[in-house]
Amino acid sequence: MIRFPWLKQNSEDEELRKFLKNILGCKPKNISIYRLSLIHRSRSHKDTKGHKLNNERLEYLGDTVLSTIVGEYLFRKYPHKGEGFLTEMRSKMVSRVTLNKLSTKIGLSDLIEYSRGGLGEGQFVSMDGNAFEALVGALYLDRGYIFTYKALTKKLFSTYMDLDELENMAWNYKGKLIAWGQKNRKPVSFETLSVEEINHRKHYTVQVCIAGKPMEQAVNYSIKSAEQLAAEKVYTKVLSGEYSQEEQQANTKSNE
């Protein structure tokens, strides 16, 4: 069992335990890992060796676990739908827009530990969705895949996600980003960086560039879906103003 002794128990643990029980039907074996999943990097703790601790590693793990669970869930729910439909639905379910909304609906957003000081507003645009992925990572480490699958599909997806709405949701971040680029005279391009075959399936890595500058990458089973995921990441930065901040910083450095 993974433990974090430097994250001492506090009065908020009881609130977190109630949340996990009510929303996920989970009685945590290791409450500290769930607390870690809610620590945004703006409020990073330090362990006994001085290493920064926040939810980013759990977010990385949760992203992988969530994608697998959603993939299996859709495979079982739609036995007669083709790969294209399943891939697009999975992309919609794990998108930052969807996960941000889900985090707010279940009350997870209220439990996140963060600080507004020292970071630009763009750093918080995906905070809620990222924390949800980190929570999934924590649940997986604490209770395993089968429990996590059941908790998400039976407790969350069926109650807090409208799959019919997602199915009909416009899914064209690529088009939105290209339109923004045309309006602002900043050419947007997509480049397929690599194609890998893993377990007899091709994985495409796609990169988005703005005015020739590499921005974000994404991996998926089709080029189209990978482009949409990468475009969503960049478009989120554009809406939040984070892209403008990065551009200003780059211009400042080039002029020094």
C-alpha positions in Angstrom: 0.0 0.0 0.0 1.3 3.5 -0.9 1.3 5.8 2.0 2.2 9.5 2.5 3.1 10.0 6.1 3.9 13.6 5.6 0.2 14.2 4.8 -1.0 14.2 8.3 -4.6 13.6 9.1 -6.7 16.7 9.6 -10.3 17.7 10.2 -11.0 17.7 6.4 -10.5 14.0 6.1 -14.0 13.3 7.5 -15.5 15.5 4.8 -13.5 13.7 2.1 -14.5 10.3 3.5 -18.2 11.3 3.3 -17.7 12.5 -0.3 -16.1 9.3 -1.3 -18.9 7.2 0.3 -21.8 9.3 -1.1 -20.5 9.8 -4.6 -18.4 6.7 -5.3 -19.7 4.3 -2.7 -16.1 3.9 -1.5 -14.7 3.4 2.0 -11.1 4.4 1.5 -8.3 2.2 2.8 -5.7 4.9 2.4 -7.2 8.4 2.8 -3.9 10.2 2.2 -3.7 9.2 -1.4 -7.2 10.7 -2.0 -6.1 13.9 -0.3 -3.0 14.0 -2.6 -5.3 13.8 -5.6 -6.9 17.1 -4.6 -3.7 19.1 -4.2 -3.2 21.4 -7.2 0.4 22.3 -8.0 -0.2 25.8 -6.9 -0.4 24.4 -3.3 2.3 21.7 -3.6 3.5 20.1 -0.4 7.0 18.8 0.2 8.0 15.4 1.5 10.7 14.7 4.0 13.3 14.9 1.2 12.1 18.2 -0.1 10.3 16.8 -3.2 7.2 18.7 -4.4 4.0 16.7 -4.0 0.8 17.5 -5.8 -1.8 15.6 -7.9 0.0 15.7 -11.3 1.4 12.2 -11.1 -2.0 10.8 -10.0 -3.6 12.8 -12.9 -1.2 11.1 -15.3 -2.2 7.7 -14.0 -5.9 8.5 -13.8 -5.9 9.7 -17.4 -4.8 6.3 -18.5 -7.2 4.4 -16.2 -10.1 6.6 -17.1 -9.6 6.2 -20.8 -9.5 2.4 -20.4 -12.6 2.3 -18.3 -14.5 4.5 -20.6 -13.4 2.4 -23.6 -14.6 -0.8 -22.0 -17.9 0.9 -20.8 -18.7 2.1 -24.3 -17.8 -1.2 -25.8 -20.3 -3.0 -23.6 -23.0 -0.3 -23.8 -23.0 0.0 -27.6 -22.5 -3.6 -28.9 -23.4 -2.7 -32.4 -21.7 0.6 -32.9 -18.5 0.9 -35.0 -15.0 1.9 -33.9 -15.5 5.5 -35.2 -18.5 6.1 -33.0 -16.9 4.5 -29.9 -13.7 6.5 -30.4 -15.5 9.8 -30.7 -17.7 9.1 -27.7 -14.7 8.3 -25.6 -13.0 11.5 -26.7 -16.1 13.4 -25.7 -16.4 11.7 -22.3 -12.8 12.3 -21.3 -12.6 15.8 -22.7 -11.7 18.7 -20.3 -15.1 20.3 -20.9 -16.9 17.1 -19.8 -14.6 16.4 -16.9 -14.7 20.0 -15.6 -18.5 19.9 -15.6 -18.6 16.5 -14.0 -16.2 17.6 -11.2 -18.5 20.6 -10.5 -21.7 18.5 -10.5 -20.4 16.0 -7.9 -18.9 18.6 -5.7 -15.3 17.6 -6.2 -14.3 21.2 -7.2 -15.1 22.4 -3.7 -12.5 20.0 -2.2 -9.5 21.0 -4.3 -6.6 22.6 -2.5 -5.2 25.5 -4.5 -3.8 29.0 -4.4 -4.4 31.8 -6.9 -1.1 33.5 -6.1 1.9 33.1 -8.4 0.2 31.4 -11.4 -1.7 32.9 -14.3 -5.5 32.3 -14.6 -4.9 29.9 -17.5 -3.3 27.4 -15.1 -6.7 26.9 -13.5 -8.9 26.3 -16.5 -8.6 22.5 -16.4 -8.0 22.2 -12.7 -11.4 20.6 -11.9 -11.1 18.0 -14.7 -7.5 17.3 -13.8 -8.4 16.7 -10.2 -11.1 14.2 -11.3 -8.5 12.3 -13.2 -6.2 12.3 -10.2 -9.1 11.0 -8.1 -9.6 8.2 -10.5 -5.8 7.4 -10.2 -6.1 7.4 -6.4 -9.2 5.1 -6.5 -7.4 2.7 -8.8 -4.3 2.5 -6.5 -6.4 2.1 -3.4 -9.1 -0.3 -4.6 -8.1 -1.7 -7.9 -9.4 -1.7 -11.5 -12.7 -3.7 -10.9 -13.9 -1.5 -8.0 -12.9 1.7 -9.9 -14.8 0.5 -13.0 -17.9 -0.3 -11.1 -17.7 3.0 -9.1 -17.4 5.1 -12.2 -19.9 3.3 -14.5 -22.6 2.6 -11.9 -22.3 5.6 -9.6 -21.1 8.5 -11.9 -21.7 7.8 -15.6 -25.3 6.6 -15.0 -26.1 9.5 -12.7 -24.1 12.5 -13.7 -23.5 12.0 -17.5 -26.0 12.5 -20.2 -24.7 10.2 -23.0 -27.5 11.2 -25.4 -26.4 14.9 -24.9 -22.7 13.9 -25.4 -23.6 11.9 -28.5 -25.2 15.0 -30.1 -22.6 17.4 -28.9 -20.8 19.4 -31.5 -17.2 18.0 -31.6 -15.1 20.3 -33.7 -12.4 21.9 -31.7 -10.2 21.7 -34.7 -12.6 23.8 -36.7 -12.9 26.3 -33.9 -9.1 26.6 -33.6 -8.6 27.0 -37.3 -11.3 29.7 -37.4 -9.6 31.5 -34.5 -6.3 31.4 -36.3 -7.8 32.8 -39.5 -9.4 35.6 -37.6 -6.2 36.5 -35.8 -3.9 35.8 -38.7 -2.1 33.0 -37.0 -1.9 29.9 -39.2 -2.9 26.7 -37.4 -1.4 23.4 -38.6 -1.6 19.7 -37.6 1.3 17.3 -37.9 1.3 13.6 -37.4 4.5 12.9 -35.5 4.4 9.2 -35.2 2.4 6.0 -35.8 3.0 3.2 -33.4 1.4 -0.3 -33.4 0.6 -1.4 -29.8 -1.3 -4.6 -29.2 -2.1 -4.8 -32.9 -3.7 -1.3 -32.9 -2.2 1.9 -34.4 -1.6 4.8 -32.1 -1.3 8.2 -33.8 0.6 11.1 -32.1 -0.5 14.5 -33.5 0.9 17.9 -32.8 -0.7 21.3 -33.2 1.3 24.3 -34.3 0.3 28.0 -34.3 2.3 30.1 -36.7 4.8 27.3 -36.9 5.3 27.1 -33.1 4.6 23.6 -31.6 1.9 23.8 -29.0 0.3 20.6 -27.8 0.3 16.9 -28.6 -2.3 14.1 -28.3 -2.4 10.4 -28.9 -5.4 8.4 -30.1 -6.4 5.4 -32.3 -7.3 7.7 -35.3 -5.7 10.8 -36.7 -9.0 12.6 -36.6 -9.6 12.0 -32.9 -6.0 12.8 -32.0 -6.3 16.1 -33.8 -9.5 16.9 -31.9 -7.9 16.2 -28.6 -4.8 18.2 -29.3 -7.0 21.1 -30.7 -9.1 21.1 -27.5 -6.0 21.5 -25.4 -4.8 24.5 -27.5 -8.3 26.0 -27.8 -8.6 25.9 -24.0 -5.4 27.9 -23.7 -6.7 30.4 -26.3 -10.0 30.9 -24.4 -8.3 31.3 -21.0 -5.7 33.8 -22.3 -2.8 31.4 -21.4 -1.7 31.3 -25.0 -1.4 35.1 -25.1 0.6 35.1 -21.9 3.0 32.5 -23.3 3.4 34.4 -26.5 4.1 37.6 -24.6 6.8 35.9 -22.5 8.4 34.4 -25.7 8.5 37.8 -27.3 10.0 39.4 -24.2 12.8 36.8 -24.1 13.5 37.2 -27.9 13.9 40.9 -27.4 16.3 40.6 -24.5 
